[in-house]
Structures are given as structure tokens and as C-alpha cells.
């Protein structure tokens, strides 16, 4: 449903931006992230609120942890009092996830080894202006890259993994505050949860790196651009988050 419209938008950018597929992918990535920003913003705000009420949730667990039914009722009452709907986080994620898969397919259509010729693309296009001449292939050269192939220097996958690490770090609470909460609680659950967050912090960038090394660089370029956009969006929602301790170490006021 989304693949064909996004394909047409990508080829529109390709046409008006001088036949530069790399710039077209960047433009499309920014457009899609901009359109999905309200959905993601709501989700990020919800996640931020949930982090802020963690101490209150921990108190409820200590007091009512022996009775799961009562605990659930007390948690829902707390959410209601603070105007938080836990289910809304799932709903706001559906559209961005659908867009990600569609965008992945679109970039593969234009840079993949199976379908970069006019015969494959023209039947999907809305306008003659976008049509590709017969036996003509889309120019997939961008900087030092062939966007249809893997990055020979591994620069894009490494940058994508690095910025994913920064995004994940920003999504965590200030480490200093988290450690203080863990020390004050007698229950070891806080420490376990904190350790799981630390593991995810390193796991996701590694996954991004491994996957990125095996994808066409056009797809990795999209991942890199959207990750950079996410960093900016995360900063406006929660500030530096888990990056705050590092910022303090280098003398920045946060």
C-alpha cells in the first residue's frame, strides 16, 4: 500500500534533484521522518513520562507486589491520574513501522540487483514525467558509493551503528540518577533492569552494524539519515538523557 506512493516520491526527487539518487534518498528519508514525527513524538513523550514515574511504580511494586491483581489496578489508577495511556504507545508505533518496511522495499527496488530497470519500475509510476527510458538504469552512484552495493569502506554502517548507540543512550535516564535509585532500593529488580538496559545499549548498535555491512549502501544511507533525525527528535523530547554524564565530564552544563 505504501510502497508505490513512496517509490513515486523517490523518483520525483530523483528527477528534480538532477538525477542524484543519494540526494533523493536523503530527501525522501527526511520527508518520511517529518511526516511520521507526530506519531513518534507522542511515543517518545509517553516513554519519557513512564521513566519519570518509575519511582512511583517501584513503590507500588513493593507495597502490592504480593497481589498481582491489586498491583495492576493500582498501576492503572496511577496512569489514569497522570493522564497516561500505556496502550497508546503501541498504536503510535504502527504507522512508523509500516513506513520503515515500505521505505526499505522502495530503496531496494531502485538500488537492488533485481529491479533497477525501466521495465520493472514504469508500471508502478503515476506520471510520464517519472518514467524511466527503456533499457535505462537509475544512476546509483553517490560520492564514493554504488548505492546498489555494499559500502566498500564500511563508513555508512559504522556511522549508523555509532548514531544508534547515541540514540539508545539518550533514551536512557541519566545514569547517575538511575544508579542512585538502584542503590536506595533493597529489591534487586532495579539492578537487573538497569543491567538489561545496558545490554540493549550495546546490542542494538551491534545489530545495526552487522545488518548494515550486508545491505546495499542505499538502504544504509536511509538508516543513517533517519537515525540522525531520531537523535534530534529525542533531544527535543528528553534532552541528552543518558548522555548527560558524558556531557558533564567534558564540561558542558546540562
N, C-alpha and C positions, 0 to 999 in steps of 0.2 A: 504493500500500500504506500509506504513512504519512499521506497527505492526509486521509482520512476520520477516523482517530483524532484527529489534531491539530485538525481542524475541530470535532469534538465537545468537545474540551477547551477550545478558544477560546470556544465558545458557552456552555459551563458557566461559565467565568469571567465571561462577559458577563452571564449570569443572576444569579450570586451577588454580583457586584460592582456591582449597581444599574443594569445596562444601559449601562455606560460602556465602549464598545469600545476606546478608547485605553488604559484601565487593563487591560482584558482582554488586549490585545496585549502590553503590558509584562509582565503576569503569565505569559503563555504563553512569551514570549521568554526570561524568566528561568528558567522551568521547563525548557525545552528545553536551554538552555545548561548548566543544572545537571546534567541527565541525561547530556549529552554531555561534561561536564567531564573524566571519567576518560580518555576517548579522546583529547581534546585535550591533557590533561596529559602523557600518555605521549609524544605527538608533540612537544610543546614541550620536554620533558626530553631527547628524542633530539636535537633541533636544538641545544639548549644543549651537550650532550656533543660534538657534531660541531664546534661552534665552538671548544670548549676544546682539541680535538686538532688544530686547523688547523696549528699549528707543526710537529707531528709528521708530518702528511700532506705538508706542504711539503718537509720533509727527504727523505721518500721520493721525491717527485717529482724533486728534484734528483739523487738518487742513482740512481734506476731509471727516470727519465723516458724514456730511450732505448729501453727494452723494456717495452711496454705490458702484456704478459702477466705479467712478473715484478712490475711495479708493482701490478697488480690483486691478485696473490697476497699481496704484502706489505701492501697496504691491508686486505685481508680478515683477514689474520693480526693486524693491529693492532686492528681492530674486535673480533675474537674475544677477544683478550687483555683488552680493556677492557669486554667484555660488551655490545657494541653490535651490534644487528641493523639494518642500513640499510633492509631491506625492511619492517620493522615500521612505519616512518613512513608508508608508503603505505597500509598496512592500517588504521591508526588514523584515517586521514583519510576513509575511505569513508563511515562512518556519519554524521559531521557534515555532509558534503557532501550526502548524501541528505536529511538533515533540513532543511538550508537550502533546497533546492529545494521540498520539501514544504511548509515554512512559508510560502515565497513564494506558492505556489498557494493555500494556505488564506487568507492575508490578502487575496489578490486576489478570492477567492470572496466574501468578506464586505464588501470595500470597493470592488471593481472595478465598472465600469459595466455589466458583462454579467450578473452574478448576485448580487444582494443581496436578492432577494425570497424569500418562503417557498416558492414552487413550485420553486425551484432548490435550496434547501438542505435542506428537510424530508426528502426521500427518503434523504439521507445520514446522518440523525441516529439515534442509538441509543435515545433516550428521548423520551417525550412531554413531559417537563419541558423539554427543549431546543427543542422545536418552535416555529416562528415562526408567529403567526397569519396567516391568509390575507390577502393584499394589504398586509401589513405589511412595512416595510423596516427593516433594522437601523439604529439611530441611529449615524451615523458622525461626529457632531460631538464634538470633543475640544479643549478650550481654544479657540484661535482657528482651529483646523483643521477642514476637512471631510476625514476620512481617506480618502475615496474620490477625492479630487482632489489635485493638486499643492499643495505648501506655497506660499501666495501671497507669503510674506515670505522664503522660501528659508532659513529658520533651521535646519530639520532637515538639509537636505543639506549646509549649511556645517559644522554641528556634526559630522555623520557623517564628513565629509572630514577635519576637524581631528583628531578622535579616531583616525581610521585612520592619520593621519600619526604621531601619538604612539605608536600600537601598532607601526607599522613601525619607528619609531626605537628603541623598546625592544627589538625583536627583533634589532637590530644589535649587534655588540660595541661596547664602549667605544671611541669614535672615536680617542681618544688612543692606546690600545693598538694599534689597527688601523694607525694611521699609523706607529707605531714599527716594527711588523713589516714594513710595506711598505718603509720606508727601509733596513732591515737586509738585505733580500733583493736580490740582484743581478738576479734574474729579474723582468721587468716584469709577470708574470701577476698578482701580488698587487695592483699598482696598477690593473690592468684590472678585476679582480674587485671591488675597492673602489669604483671608479667605477660599475660596474654596480649595486652595492648602493645607491649614492647616487641613481642614476637611478630605481630602483624605489621608493625612499623617497618621491619626489615624484610618480611616475607613478600609483601606486595611489590616493592621496587625490584626485588629479585625476579619475581614473576614477569614484571614489565620488561626487564632486561632480556630474559630468556625468550619470551614471546617475540619481542621486538627484533631480536637477532635473526629470526626466521620468517619475518614478514616482509613484503615489499616496502621499500622505504616511503612510498606514497602513503601507506597506511600508518606507518610510524610517525610520519610528519603530522598527520591528523591527530594522533595520540599526544604528541608533544605540544601542539598548539592548544588543544583542549585542556591539557594538564596545566599549562601556563595560565589559561583563563580561570581554571578552578582555583589556582593559588590566589589570584586577585580577588575572586569572589569570596573565598574562605576568609581572607584578611578583613574584608568589609563586614563579615558576619561576626567573627570571633577574635579578630586581631591575630597576633603571632601565635597564640596558643602555646603548644609545646616547644616552639622555637624561642619563647621569651627568655629562658635561662641562658641560651647561647647569645642572644642579643645583649643581655645584661653583662655577660662576660667580656664582650668586645666594647663595652662602654656605652651602649645605646640605652636611652631611657624608655622603658616600656611599662 
